[in-house]
Amino acid sequence: MQVKTILNRVQKFKSFVYGKVRWVEAGAVPTLEVEVHPRAGSRGICSGCGRHRPGYDRLPRRRFEFVPLWGIQVFLVYAPRRVACPDCGIKVEQMPWASGKSPLTTAYAWLLAGWAKRLSWKSVAETFHTSWDSVFHAVEMAVTWGRAHIDLSDIQSIGIDEIAWRRGHQYVTLVYQIDSHCKRLLWIGEKRRVKTLLRFFRWFGKERSQALAFVCSDMWKPYLKVIARKAGQAIHVLDRFHIMAHMSKAIDEVRAQEVKELKAQGEEPVLTKSRRLLLKRPQRLSEKQTSRLAELLRHNLKTVRSYLLKEEFQRFLECLSPTAAADFLDEWCARTLRSQLKPMKRVAQMLRNHRDLILNWFRAKGRLSSGVVEGFNTKAKLTTRKAFGFRTYHALEVALYHTLGALSEPEFTHRFF
């Protein structure tokens, strides 16, 4: 079977035919060049209005990189026509195998974008003997198409969070759909301000915002303010993972201060290398760590009392009703505020200030999983690490939408992967 026959089977273009196929060995990688010609009597399509127009002249031949064949680079070679359009003027014709001035064929760009979900962009470029920029532009094309065809119907639950993407406290705001039937990244916004989240709700639309049933977020004040204003009818659930993160931070603060005090008093350094023991859940400790923790808990230390308060708070998450949870939360906060542990007292005061939003977790229990947001954040951070950081916000945006956006793709006559 000839190369032309294969191309006609998998990638046939209306009004164009394949011509000669040449073997080129000038470069480092063997190459096939396939000529493309307009079918006799056909007229070019104006790239401005999309209508058939009479020809004007021909441009020099261009090479368009196509899907490799058996590890051999393949290029389509074509001299584009310019058409005389009465509405748009003199325009280069629309070519069905490529978009705009891109040197990549659309089929090849989708192939690169598909592999870029599995491997790093650098690895994809090396595997297919192309450049990093070519892979990026292919991913950018896939994201642009997917975002233009995104389905925003039947969204009832969203999760809002932020991640740091560069040094110097540079954040991006991420909004996820966390419905049971669909979990994906919906929107990315630069920084984590009131204006940032307002831009999301403007993009999302007033009608869809009013139809939201659940919103999950952390206790960042700009988020709380905007959510109350734009989606006040939704049950706003505070992410329990962030609550426990505040507790862990408070325990670590108590431990660090007490280590200094014991050292200054010449006491036994019982808290040395105990950080992991105190921050991990007991069931995740090894047998050796469990024994060490048991010995540590025998001491009457501020750090131990903080740890016991944190472990007791785990019972709050096991309450079966909002009423029982409210009683437990009030009692725990009152007892913690009477302690002499300033970091833990700050946590208790914070929980009191957000009492109603915290209890919403029980009102939405069984219908909303806030852990999905943390899972997505982990994947988002992995995406940035896999690319060894991004120099521009746009590159970060493209990468996260491509990896986490569950973007749709057009229908293909033939898939190459």
N, C-alpha and C positions, 0 to 999 in steps of 0.2 A: 504494500500500500504506500503510495507517495505522500509526501508531506502536505501537498496541496489538497489531496483527498481527505487527510485527517483534519486539516483546518476547515474545510468545507463541512465536515461532519460536526465539529465541536464549536466553531465560531464563524458562522456565515453572516455576511453583512449585505443588506438589501442595497441594490444599485452599485455594488462593487464586486470585483472579481480578483482572485489571486493570480499573479503572474509567475515569473521565473523565481526559482529558489537557488541561492548561491551559498556555497560553503566558504567561509572566511577564516583564515588562520593567522591573521596579522596580530591579534591581541593575545593576552595571556590565557584567555578562555576561548575554546572553539565556538564559532558563531554561525548561525544561519540567518541570511537576509532574504525575506520574502517580499517581493514586489506586490503592490496593490494598485489596481487601476479602476477608474470609474467605468461602469458598464456603458457600452456604446449608446449614445442618444439620451443618456440620463442628465439631469440638471442638478447642480449643486444646491444645497439647502443653506439659506442665510443663517449664520450663527446668532443674529440679532432677533429676528422675528420668527425663525423656524419654517419659513416658506421656501418652496422651490423658486429659484431665480436664475436668469441667464448668466452664463459665464463671462468673466472679465479678463482674467489672465491666470497664469500658473506661477506659483512660488517655487523656490528651490526644493529639492527632495529633503524630506525629514525622516528620521529613524524613530520608531516608537517601540519601546521594549515590551515584548510579549512574554507569555508564560514559557519558562525553559522546557526544553524537550530532552529527556534523558541526560540532564546535566549540561546541555548545550544551550547557550544563550540564543534567543530568537528575537529578531527585530522585523517589524513591518516597515517597509520603505515606501513612502508615498510623497508625491509632489502636490500639495494642497492647491485647490482652485480658489480663486477669488471671484465672488459674484457681484453683479451690479444690482443692488436692491433699491427700488424707488423710495422705500421708506427709511432704510438704515444707511444707505450709501454703499461704498465699496467695502465688502466684508469677506473675511476668510470663511470658507464653507464649514459647515458643521460635519465633523467626522464621527461616525458611530462607534469607533473603537477607542476614542480618546476624548478627554474633556479639556477644552480651552487650549492652553499652551503646554500642557503636561507632556513630558516625554514618555510617560508610562501609558500603556493601554489600560483601559478600565478593568479588563479581566485580570491583568497582572496586578494592578493596584489592590483589587479585592483579595487576591491570593496572598499578597504581602500582609494586608490588614488582618486576614484570618490567622496567619502564623504569628503575627505580633501579639495575639492574645495568649499564645502558648509559650513564646520565648521572648527574651529581651529584644529591643529594637536592634541593638548592635549584633546580636546573634543571628537575627533574621537577615540583616544586611550581609553578614559574612557567608551565611549558608547559600544565599541566592546570588552572590557576587555582584551586589549592588551597593549603593551608598546609604548611609544612615538617613540622609535627607529624603531619599526616595521612599524609604520605609515610613518616615514621619508623614510625608505628604499623602501616602496611601492611607494611613490611619486617619489623618485629618479628613480625607475624602469620605471615608466610611462613617466618621462621626458626624460630618455635615449632613450626609444623606439620612442617617438614622435620626438625628435631632429634627430634621425637617419633616419626618414621617412618624414622629412619636405619638403614641396613643395615650391621651390623658383622661380617658373615661374610666369610671368606676374606681376612683382613688378615694379611699376612706381613711387611711392611716398614713401619717408621715412621721419620720424621725429627723430631728435637726441636731447637728453637732458640728464641731470644728476640729481641724487638725493643723498642726504647724508644718509648713512645707519648706521654710527656709529659716536660717538663723536670724536672731534679732526679733523674735516673737512675731513673725509674719505668718498669719493664719489664713485659711480659707474656710468658708461656711459650706457645709454639705447638707443637702436635703434628700432623704431617701423615702421611697415608697416601701412600707413595711406591712402591707396587707398579706394575708395568708396565701392568696392566689398569685401574688406578684411582689417580688422584692428586688429593688433596683435603685440605682442612683438617679434621682430626678433632676437635680440642679446644683450648680457650683457657683459660689459667689466669692469675690476677693474680699478679704478681711472679715471681721466678725462684729459688725456694727449694726445699729438700728437700720441704717440705710441699706445695708447689705440684704437683710432679711425682707425688708419692704420691697426690694427689687424682685425677690422670689415671688411674693404674693401678687405683685403686678403682672409678672410673667404667667403665673398660675391662673389668674383670673378670679374675679369676685365670686362668681357663681360656684366654681369648683371649691374655692376656699370655704364658702358657707356650707358646702356639703360634707366637709371633713367631720368624721366622728371621733378620731383620736389623734392627738399630737404628742409626741415624746421628745423631750429635750433635757438638757442639764439646767443648772440654776443660774446660768449667765443672764444678767439683768436685761440686756438688750433683747435677748430672745423672748424672755417672759413678757416684756412690754409689748412687743410686736404681735406675739401670738394672741394675747388677750384682746388686742385691738382688731386683728384681722380674722381670727378664727375662735372667737369667744364662745361659740356654741359647742365646740369640740371638748371632749374630756382630755385635759392637759395632764399628762403623766410625766413626773420627774424620773429620769433614768436612775434606777437603783444602783447601777454600777458606779455612777458618779458619786452617789452618797457614800458607798463603801470606800471609794478612792479618797474622799475627804477624811474619813475615819483613819485610814491607813496613814495618810499624811500627818494627822494629829498624833498618832501613836509614835511615828518616827521622830516627830519633833520632841515629844516627851522623852523618848529614849536617848536622843542625842544630848539633850540638856542634862539628863540624869547621869549619863556616862561622864560628863565633865565634872559634875558634883562629886561623884564617887572617887574620881581620880584626884581631885583637889583635897578630899578628906583622907586619902590614903587607904580607902576601902578595897575589898576584893573586887576585881573587874569582872563581875558575873555577867554583865551585859555585852561583853566583847563578842563580836561576831554573832549577835543574836537577831540582827535585823530581819533576815529571811524567816526565822522561826516565828517571829511575831506578825509578819505581814501575810504569810501563806495560810490558807485554810488548813485546819488540823488533819483532815482526811488526805491532804496532798503531801504531807510530810513523810519522809522515809522513817524507817524504824529507829535509826540512830538519832534523827532530828526529833522524833517524838519523845525519846528518853531525855534528850537535852532540854526540851521544852518543859517536861514534867519537873525536872530539877529546878529550872528557872522559876516556875510558878510557886515554889515553896517559899520564895523570898518576898518580904513585904516591901515592894518597890512601887513607885508611881507608875513605872512602865507596865508592871504586871497588872495593876488596877485598871489602867487604860485598855490593856489587852482584854481583860475580862469584860469590861463594858462593851467593847466591840463585838466579842463573841456572843454576849447576851443579846445584842441588838439583832443578831441573825434570827432570833425567834420572831422578831417583828415581821420578817418576810414570810413566815410560816403561818401567820394568822389567817383564819378562814373567812373573816368578814371585816368590812370597814369599821364596824363598831368595836370589835375586839382589837383591831389594829390601832384605832384612835386611843383606846384606854392604855394599851401597852406603850404607845409612843409618848403620851403625856406623862406616864409614870417614869419611863426611862429618862426623859429630858429633865424632869424635876430632880431625880436622883443625881444625874450627871452634873447639873448646875450647882448642886450642893457640894460637889467634890472640889478638891484643890488643884484640879488638873486644867489649867487654862486652855490648852489646845482642844481638849475634849469638850470643855464648856462652850467654846466657840462653835463647835459642830452642833451641840445640842441647841444652841440659840438659833443657828441657821435652820435646823429642822423645825423648830417652833415657828419661825417666820414663814416657812413654806409648808406648813402642816396640811392644808387642804389639797395642795397639788401632790404631795407625797401620798396621801390617802387615796388619790385617784387611781393609783396603781392597783388597788384592791377592787375598785369599781370597774376597772377594765380587765381584771384578771381573767385569763383564759381566752381573751379576744385580742390581746396585744402582747407582743414579745419585744421588749426594749433591748434584749440582748442582740437582736439583729443589727442594731445600729453599731454596737461595739464590734461585731463581726465585720461589718462593712468598713469601719475605720481601720481595723487591722489590715484588711486587704488594700485599702487606700495607701497606708503607710508602706506596705510591701511593694506596691507599685512604684512609689517614689524611690525606695531603696534599690529596687531592681534596675532603675534607670540611673542610679547614682546621682540623684538630684536633677532639677530642671533649672535652666537659666531664666526661663520666662514663664509667666503665669499661663500664657496660652498653651505652652507645651504640656504643663501639668493638667490643665483643663481637658485637653484632647486625650491624654493618657487615661485619666480617671473615667471620663465618659465611655471610652472604648472598652475599658476593663470591667466597669461596674454598671454601665448604663443599660445592659440588656437591649441594645439597639437592634432594630429590625434591619433586614437587608433586602435588596430587590430580588425579584425572581430571575434566575439565570437559566439560559437554554442548556448550559453545561457547567458543572462545578469542577474546578481543577484541584479541589482538596476535600 
